Every structure is written in structure tokens, then in C-alpha cells.
Amino acid sequence: MQDSPRRQVLRSIGTALSIATLGSVSAAASDGRSGRSTVLDRTWGDAAEFGELFEYVPASAAGDEFVFGGIDYATMRESNRQGSTSVPVAGLDVDTDALSKGVVLQNGQYGGSVELLVLTGDVSLDAEGEVVEGPAGTEYERYERGGNVVAAVDDRLVVASSDDLLTDALAAKAGDTERLLDANEVVSEGIDAFGDADTRAVMVGDEIGYGQAFDVEVRFSGYATTVRDPDTLERTFLFGLADESDTEQVAETLREDGFYGDGENSTVETDGAVVTVTTVIDLAARRRAREHDSPGGLRVDRENLRSNDEYVTVEVTDGDPTPVDELTLEVGGETYDRSVWAGDQETIAEGDTVRFRAADVEPNLEVTITHEREYGTSSSTTYVLGSLEFDFAYAFDDRRLDIEYADTFDIDGDELSVVVFEGRQWWRHDADDETRAESPWTDETVTEGDTASLADVDPGETVIVTYGGTDPQDGIAYFRPDPPGEATVEYDFEARSMTVTLDLSEPRPAAEYGVLVDDETVESGWSDTVETGDSVTVDDVAVGTSVAVVWGENDAVIASERAVPGIELDLVLGDEIELEHVEGDAVPASKLAAHVWDGDRTVVELDDELDGEFAPGDTVPLGVDSVEHVSLMYDDEYYVAFATARTR
């Protein structure tokens, strides 16, 4: 099923909430509903412990946009769901297996911060905290963890984003300040609407929650998970509407989109102005689905592909036996006839083959096999004729390119074009770049040995044979004529000069070659003809300058180099980590900085550790305990050298 914009919005929201880490679970359905059995053997409403935790949440904790909820850790641990519950704040080192319940408030949604977290169970923090007197004379131990302040009081941990909020939380528990559920009727209704759910989150605000997906006013929205037995969870999404008359519209929209059940057995219900969507999740069935390896790894034997064959055979290189009626084959984006692609096979597995008609083959043809099942969908794709064989022969003097089709598969010449991209970065071309396209095989079926010629092609340009269009992504063969000859460009850091030397197979007219300094032509001194060994030296070349030797009217680049010092580095790994100059240029230390990487970056200015020049034999301490690699930069702009510790 293709996602509608509404489905995409709804899918994205839960993952943006810190509270989602408490106990959410993805969708997978099963019929039936088992009776509930938990170690606590009580519903949410019966749990006095939850009411006590809610009493810690003051009205001052919530902004205009917030998420509020809680989790029964003990009950969630009974389920066989994949993954584990977690604590949604950093730096709080507690054993989640020892937790009983938790309550959390997060302000904002995308990147929102957890303002308040209350945990109960066998909870404690390492080390002793500072004993502090709280509201109503209550003493507690105060800690600081991960940017938060923590109060350990009455076998509970109260984690707040600030001292003021922690004080308010303790005052709310003591009854000295207003509590959130007493002050905010909307969030109170949302919490109560979930019945006996073990994990619940209520989202309040115009720009937060699932209400963004509907064209009606939503007072609150939320989601919950309930453990019915170890292998059965119940997932609920909830919408509290401002106008009860909108409930049927929202309910019908949810039924049509099918987001919440993904085609599974979900129930949409209304109760006054509240709409709920409930899906039963069969964890045992999900495990079976995960353990089943769907058919995939499609592979076509390119060497034996012939246009006069009746069928193209596609090998399935991995996968467990899967009923054919659970599989779909798409060719070129269209669903293929199962009786054709599967033949008389009842299952498809590793080593089997599927097929489609050779008459349907065209270049860049996408072939996808999809396993659609109640608990998810998996697909595997391959491309047929992603490239075709063409031979290219280029004549420099005539500027002519001869093209010969050298593949065994016949193709429609009307779909073929030959496009010349004149920009150096042809793959980034836009409407302002100069291109030209020709169609040399119009009204022909192109077979092996067919030829075409293209005039006025210059070295440095890129020629692409395309199919079905004239953009780079339509390309099936590529050719770039190189300028005649090679060249070296060498920088002398001490002399601040750059020397260009030609390497040619035969003498050529000197007028064809030029030297560019930062894209500006300079006098080369070459006259008449040039040959191998001819060189030119450019003086006063500052570090960072680009020098290139080019050919022809379009300045096709033969070789280029940026002027930087030449240094070979090594890392010395001993009691302290040092950077060693092994050989190369001596460079003023004031010009150099070492960028040291080990997950994070540390910048070491060499003149802080070294006077004068950084020369062969010198070492510089890096002041780090570990290192992955080091980049040496000149003026903090130009890359000079690299050293790595990964091969040690």
C-alpha cells in the first residue's frame, strides 16, 4: 500500500517523541484477544502507585505544546516484544529491569526536551547525594546527572530539567502547588480515555501530535500499548476532538487510509468526541515473520541474454520457500501475470527462477519481487540492461567520434540518443549548460555491429548514449575523449614555483597546449611544436594556487595540481601520541594545524608546540588519549597530509 501524505505524517510523529522510547511497538496484527495476566494483576485505574507519581507533576512543567504519559515497566517486561524499555534522559544510570513505573513530560515534539521524569521501583543512584530540605520539610538526596537535577525521595527518583522545576515537583506532591492533572482538563481527559493501557502518551497543542493529519480541531491525541499476555499486545491511537460532530469524518478517514493496521484487523470506534483505533499485535506471528527469509537477491545472467529468446530467466539467490500467491512480480513498474512469471511453481525459494517475456525487455528495466504478508512487506529489485556495450573510436584531427553497438540484445533505435555534454561536471548539468543531442538510429532496430558517427566532438566533453530520454540518468553508455598526451605538475614549496612537464606519444603543435594559473592563461614559452620532456616553470605561486595544463579551444584539462607543501606524516603511538614529520618540505609551524579525529575533532596548532619550522624528524605531541587519523592543514584551509592509526 502506498503511503498517503496523512499516513506519512502519522508515521513520523511517534519516533520524534522521547516518550516513544518507553514502550512503543510497531504494527502487526492477529485475530483474537486473550485475557490479561500480569505480575501486578491490576489495571491502570487500580494502581494507586500511578496516582502518586502523577502527583509529582506540577502545572508549571507543561508549556503550550507538550507530551505527557507513563509506563508500567513491570508489565511491559512480561511481553515478548522485540527490544526493551528505556529511560528517556541521558546520564541517568539506572537498571530498567528494576523499575516498576514511570511518568514523563516532554515539551515540544521534534527535538523536544524531557522536562520531568518520575520513576519508582528498586531505584538508586551511585554515590551519595547532597541532603536537601524540600517543601513541607521533606528531606531528599539531590544529584546532578546529564544536565538534569535528581531528587531521590521515598524510593522514587524525580528527574527535572532545572532546580526550580524540581522544587515545583516536590511542592506539587506535598499539595503546595497546583498539579498538572488538576489544572489541565484536556490532558486529564486524555490520560483517562486510555482505560487500562500499560503505556500511554497524551499530546496537547496545535503543532504537536497526530491531530496535524486532519482538517478538524483536535484537543488532544495520543497512543498506548496494553499487554494482554506475553505474546499479545494491544496498540491504541486516540483522538480527542473539539467538536463531536467531526468524529464520524475522522473515523471514516482512518478506515480508508488503513494506516493503523496496515491491512490488519484493526477497529475504529467513537465515544462522544473521542475516536480510538485499536490493533491487536500477535508477537508470536511477528517472530515467525521475522525468521522467514523472503525470496530475493534477483540475478539475471547478462551474458546469455538474447532478444530472440522467448523468456528472460531471473534467478532467486536467497529466501525460504514462500507460497507463490504471497508474492508479486513487477516488471517496469507493472504487476506481471503470476501464471507467466511463476509457471507451475507453487513456492519460490533460493535457487528457483522466475521469468518474464523477452519482448518486454528494455534498457534500465526494473524487476522487483515483493513478499506481501500480514506482518509486513519485503522487496528485492534488480535492473536488466542497466548498461549496454558500445565501442567508441575517436579521431583527434577530425574531431569525429565513431560509435559501434557491440551488445547482443536488439533495441529500439527511436529510443536512443547520443548527447554531448560540454560542461566538465556533466552529471550536474542544468538548463544553462550547453548540450546537443542527436538521434542517429531513428526508425531502426539497432543490432550488434550497427554504427553511427558524431562530428565536432572535442576532448574534455562527455558523450552519453541515452535511452528513453536525454538526461544523464537516462545514460546506458559513456565516453570521454581525453586530450592527446599526459603531463605532470610539480610544486616547489621552497621556491614557490610550479613546473609543468609534457609526456607525448608524438610531437604536436605547441598552439594546442596552454598553462592556466587559477583558470587564467599564462605565457608558456612553447612555440612551433612540443614533445615529451618540454616543460615550463611558473614562479611566485602561492600556496593554494591551482595550476593546470590544458589542450584545445575548450581547455580540456590534461593535468592539474593545487600548490601545497609536500609532507609525509606518521603517528608515533607511545606513552603519548605524537605526529612525526617523516620527509618532505620544512614549513613554518605557524601555518599548520593538525585536525585530530577520534569520533570528535581536536585541533592542534603546531606553533603552540613547536618554534620555527615543522621539518623532517620533528614530532609534535597531540595531547589526546586515542586517535583514528590526523589531517594536516595549511592556513586552516588547504589540505597538506594525512596519517592514520587504523593499520596499527
N, C-alpha and C positions, 0 to 999 in steps of 0.2 A: 504494500500500500504506500503510495506517495504521500509525503507529509504535506499537509496544508500549512499556510502561514500560521494559523492558530495552533496547530499541533507543534510546530517548531518552537513557538513562544513557550508553550506549556512545558515542552521537554526541557527547555533551557533553564527554567526557574529553579527547580529543586537543587541542582548542582551548584547554584550560586549562593546557597544558604549554608552558613556554618552549622546550623542545627540539623541540616540534612545528614551530617556525618553521624548523628546519634543512632539512627536505626532505620533508615530508609531501605527500600528494596525495590529492584526493578520488576517490571511486569512479567507475569507468566501465569496462565490461568489453569484451573482444573474444576470439574464439576464436584459438587458435594461440599458439605460443611460439617466438620467434626465438632464435637463438644469441646469446650475449653477445659484444659487441665494445666495448672501452673503450680510451681512450688509455693507461691504465696496464696494460691487458691482464693483470690478475691478480685473483685472488679475495681476499676479506677475509682468509681464513686465510693466504694467501701474503704479505700485506702486512706486512712487518716494521715498517714505519713506524707502523702502528696499535699493535702491541705496545709500541713505545717510548712512544707517547702514553699508553697505559693505565698505564704505569709511573709516571706523574706523579700518579696519583690515589691519595691515602692513604686508609686505612680511616677516619681521623678526619673525612674530608669528609662522610661519609654519616650522616644521622640515622636515626630509625626508619622514616620514610616518605620515599622518595626515588625519583628517576628518573635513570637512568644510560645513556649511549649515545654514539653517534658518527656521523659523516657523512664520506663520501668526496666532498668538494666537487668535485674534478676530474671524477669520473664523473657526478655529478648534473648538471654543466653540459653534458654531452653530450646530455641528454634534451631533447626539445622541449616539456616540460611548461610550463604557464602559471605565471607568477610566477617568483620567483628565491629562491635560498637566502639566508639572512641570519645575522647573528651575534646570539645571544640575550642580549646585555648592552648597556646603554646607555653611550654615551660612548666606545666603542672604534671609532675611525675607521680601519677597515682596508678594503681593496679585496677583496670576497669573490671576485672573479674571479681573484685571485692566490693564493687559499687552496688547499691540497692536501687536508688532512684536519682534522677537529676532534673533540674529545671533550668532553662536558659532563656535569656532575652538578647536578641541581636538587633541593633539599629541599622536600618538600611538593608539593601539586598545585595547588589553587585559590589563586592569589596566591603560590605558592611562589617562592623566590628561587634564582637560579643561584649556587651556591657556588664552582664551579670550572669553568673553560673552558681547554682547551689547543688551540692552533691551530698548524699547520705549513704551510709554503709560502713564497711570496715575501712575508713579513710584516715590517712595520716600523712604528714609531710616529713621528710628527712630534716634533722637538726631541730633545735628548739627555737620557737618564735619569741618575739617580744611580747610580754604580757601587757595587755592594754585594757583599760576600763571602758566599756561601751555604754550605750544608752541604758538607763534604768539600773546602772551599777553593775551590769553584767561584765565579767572579765572574759577575755578571749586571747588567744595567741595570734599575733599578727606576723605575716610573712610577706615577702615580695617575690613574685615568680613571673618571669616572662613579660614584664611591663605591667602586670596586674598586682593588686594587693589582695591578700587572702586572710580571712579570719577562720580559725579553727575553733568551733564553739559547739558544745552539745553533740559531739560525734558527727558534726557536719563541717563541710568546707564551704565558705561563702567567698566566691571569687568576684571581684569588682574591678572595673577599669580605672577607678580613682578612689582616693580616700573618702571624698565627700559621698560618693555613691555607696561605699561600704558602710559608712555611718548611717546613711538613709536606710539601707537594707536591714541593719540591726535594729534601727528605730522602728521600722515597719513591723518587724517580728514582735517587738515589745509593745506594739499598739500605739506608739508615739507619733507616727506619721501615716499618711494615707497609703493604702496598698493599691496595687495596680488593678486587681480584680474588683475591688470596691469602687474605684474611681472610673473605670473604663467598662461600660456596659457591653460594648461591641466585642472586646476580647473575651470577656466573661461568657458571653453567649457562644462564641466560637469554641472555647475550651469545653463547655458543657455539651455542645452539639455532637461531639465525637463518641459519646457513650462510654464504653469500657475499653477504648483503644489503649494500647500499651505505649505507643509513641505517637505524639501529636505535635503539630506546629500550626499556629494561627498567625496569619499575615494580615496586617492592618495598614492602610494607606493607599492613596490614589495611584502611586507609582510602584507598588510592590505587590507581589503575589500573582495568582492565576487570573485575577479579575481583569488584568490587562488584555486578555484574549477575547473579551466580549464587549459588545456595544451597549451594555447596560451598566447601571451603577451597582458596584459590589461593595458592601460594607466590610466584609472580611472573607478570606479564603484560607484554605489550609489542606494538610494531608495527615494521614495517620496510618499506623500499622498495628495490627492486633494478632497475637499468637493464639491460634485455635488448638493446635497441637504441634509437636516438633516439626512436622513436615507440612503444615498448613498455616499459611499466613493470610490475613485479610487486609487488603490495602484500600483506603478510603480517601477520596478527594472531596472537598466540601466548599460550597459557595453560599455565603450569606448575602442575599440581595436586598437592596434598599426598597424595592417595590415588588410585592408578592405577585403582581400580575406578570412579571417577567420570568417567572420560574419555568413555565412550560416552554418558552422560547429557548432558554438556556439549556433545559433538559433535552429538547429535540436537537439542538446544535451538537451537544455532546454525543448523542446517539448516532448522529450522521457522521461525525468525524471519527468516531471509534477510537479515539486516542488512548483512552484509559485502559482498554482491554486488548488493543492491537488485534481485534478479531476474536478475542476470547470471550468467555462467559462473564460479562460484567453487567451490573444492574444499576440503572439510573433511577433515583427516587426523589420525590419532593415532599417537604414537610413545611407547610407555610411558606415562608420566604427563603427556605434553605433547600439547596439542591445537593445531593450526595451521589457519588459514583463509587461503587464497591466492586472490587475484583478479588476472587479467591485465588491464591497462589499456591500451586502444588509444588513444593520444593523437591520432592522425590522425582517428579516428572522433569523438573528442570535439570536435576543432576543427570538423569538419563539422556536428556537432550545434549548437555554439555559433553558427555562422554562419547556421544556419537560423532564420528568424523564424517562430515558431509562430503559427497563427491566433489572433486576439484582438481586443480593442477592440470588444466586443459593444455594439450600439446598437439600441434599439427606438424606432421613430417613435411617440412618445406621442400626437401629435395625431391620428393615423389609427387608433388602437387602438379597436376596436369589439367588443362582446361577441357580436354576431351573425355575426362573421366565422368562417370555418372554422379558419383558422390565424393565429397571430401570427408575423410575419416579423422575424427578428433579423439585422441587418447585421453582417458581419465587416469591420471598418475597417482591419485591418492583418494581415500574415502572408504568408509564401511558400506556394506550392502544396504542400499536405500531403495524403497519402492519407487518405481517409475512414476506412479501417479502423485508422488510428493515433489517431483522435480519438474522444472520448466527450463526449456532451452530457448534462448533468444538469439536471433541472427540479425545483425544490423538493426538492433533495437526492436525487432518484431518477434512476437511469440511464434515459435515454429511448431509445425504439426507433430505431435508426440508419436503418431504412428510411423512417421518418416524417420525422426531422429533416433528413436529407441528401437525401431523394428519390432521383433518379437521378444525382446528382453523384458523381464518382469522387475528386475532390480539392476542398479548400476553401482559398481564399486571399483576400487583400484584395479587397473589392468583391463577394464572394459573399454569399449569405444562407443561414441555417438557419431552421428553423421548428419550432413545436410547436402543439398544438391549443389554440384559444382557450378551449375548455371547461375547460382545466387552469389557467387564469389565476386568481390571487387576489392581493390586495394584498401587497406586500413579497415577491413571488415571486423567488427566487434562480435565475438561469440561468447555468450555468458550462460552458465548453468546455475540455476538457483534452487536451493532446497527450502521450500516453504513449509513451515510446520507451526503447530500451535504455540510453541515456546520460543520462536524466533526464526530468523531468515538468514541464510548464508549464501554467498555467491562466489563464483570463480570465473574470471574472464581471461580470454586470450584474443590476440589480434592476428588475422590472416592477411598475408601480403602487406605487412607493415612497411616493407621496403621491397623494391624491385631492382633487378640488375640492369644497369646501363653502363656502357663503355663510353668514355669521353676521350677525344683526341683534340689537342689544341695546337694551332699554328700561330706562333708569335707574330711572324711577319705579316700574315694576312688577317690577324685578329679574328680568326674563324674557329668556331667550335663544332666538331663533328660528333654526333650522338648516335650510338647504336643500341637498340634494345636487345639485351642479352639474356632475357629470362625465358622460362619455358611456358609461362601462363599467358594466354592471349588476353588482351584488354581492349576496351573501347577507346579508340583514338579521340573521339569527341570529348572525352572527359580529361584528356591530357593537355597540359600546357607546359611551356618552358618559360620560366620567369627569371629575369636578370635583376638582381638587387645591387644597386650601386653603392649603397652605404656600407661602411665597414662592419657595422653591427646589424646585419640584415634581419636577425631574429627579433630586433626591437623596432622594426620599421614602422612608420606611421604615414599618414596621408601626405606629409610634406616630403617624404623621401622619394627619390626618382627610381622608378621601376619600369620595366617594359615586359610584356608577356606576348608570346607567340603560340599559335596552335598548329604545329607542323603536320599533325596526323588527322586532320578533320575528315570525317566520312570514311575512316579506315578502321579495320580491326588490326591492331598492332601485334605482330608476331615476332618471334625470335629472328634477329637479323635485319629487321627494318631500321632505316637510318633517317636522320634529318640533320640539317646544318643551320647554324646560327651565326650571323655576321656581327661584326663590331662588338666583340666581347673583349674586354680589357683585363689584364691581370689585376688582382685585387677585388674584382667583382665576384659575386657569388651567383651561380646558376643553379636553379632548383627545378626539377621536373615535378610537377604537381598533378594531383588527381582530384577532380570534383571541385576545384577552386583555384585561386591564385595566391593564397596567403601562405606564409611559411609553414603553418601547421598542416597544410594540405600536401606537403612535400613527401615524395617517395624515393627521390634520388638527388644527390647533391654533388656539385663540382665547383672548385675554386681554382682558376688558373693562377699559379704562382709566377711572380716575375722571374726573368732569367737570372740565374746566379744566386749566390749567397754572400753574406757579409758578416764581419764581426765588428762590434762596437765596444771599445775598452776604455775605462776611465782611470786616469792617473790622479789620485786624490791629492798627492803632494804637489804636483804641478798644476792641478786644477785644469786638466786638458782631457779631451776625448779624441780617440783615434779610431777612424773608420777604415777597414781594410776589405777589399773586394775579393771574392773567390768565384771565378767564372770558368765555364767549360770551354769558352772560346772568346776571342776579343769581340767587343761590341762598341757601338758608337757611344762616346762619352756623354753626349747630349741626353741620352736616355736616363742617366743616373743623376741623383741630386742628394744633398745633405740638408736635413731640417733640424734646427735647434728650437725647441718649443714651438714646433709647427711653422717656423719661419725659415725660408731658404737662405743658406749662406753660401759663399763662394767656395767651390770645391777645389778649384785649380786644375780639374781634369779637362783635357782638350783632345780633340780628334777621337781616338779610341782608348778604351780601358781594357785591362786584362787582370788576371789573377795577381794579387800582391800589390796592386795600386792602392794607395791609402791617402787619407787627408787627416790632419790633426786640427782640431778646433780648440783654441785657447780660451782662457778666462771662463771656464764652465763651472758655475756654482753648483754646490750640492742641491739636488732636487731638479736640476735641468734635464729635460728629455731630449735625446739626440737620436735621429733615425736616418738610415739610408733608404732612399725610395727610387722607384722606377716608373717611367712613363708619365703621361699627361695627368693621370689621376692620382699620382703619388702613391702607388702601391708600395706598401712597406716591405722591404726585404729583411731588415733587422732594426731593432731599436733598443735603447738602454736608458735607464734613468741614472743620473750621476749620483752615486753614493759611495762611501768608503767601502773597501773590501776587507772584511774581518772574519776570521774563523773562531768560533767560540766553543768552549767546553764547560761543563758543570763539574765542580770538584765537590764530591759528597763525602764529608768527613764529620768532625765534631761540629763544624759549622759549614753551611752551604756557601760556596764561592763561585763566582763567574770568572773564568780564565780566558784571556786573550791568547790564543794559540799561535796565530800568524796573521799577517796582513798589515793594513795601514795603521800608523800611530795617529790617533785622533784626540783632539782636546777633550778632556773629560767633561768640561762644562757644556759640551754639545750633546752629550749622550745620556740616555736614561734607559734603565733596564725595567721592562714590564714583566714582572714575575707572576706566573699563574699557578695556582693550586686550588681550583674551584673559584676563588676570588682573585682579584688582581692587586698586587702591591707594586708601586712604582718606586724605584731606587734611582735617585740622581747620582751619577757616578762621581761628580765633583764633591759630593758630601763625604765620599770615602777615599778619594784619590786626588792628589795635586798634579797639575800639569796634564800630560797626555796619558791616554789608555793605549799602551803599546804591547807588543808581543812579550809574553812572560808575566804580565801584570795580572793580579787577581783582585776581585772586589767582593767583600762579604755582602750577602744579600739580606741578612737579618731575618730569615724565615726558618721555620722548623721543617718544612717539607716543600717540594716543588715538583710540578709536572713539566713545565717548559718556560723558557725565557725568550722574549723578543727584545732586541736592542734597537732603539730608535734614535735618530739624529734630529735635533731641534724638536723632538716630540712629534714629528710629522712624517719623517721618511724612515722606512724600514731598512735596517742595515744587516742584521744577522739573527740567527736563531740557535738555541741549544735546548735539548730535551733530555729528561731523565728517564723516559719511558723504556728505553732499551737496556737500562742498567739492571 
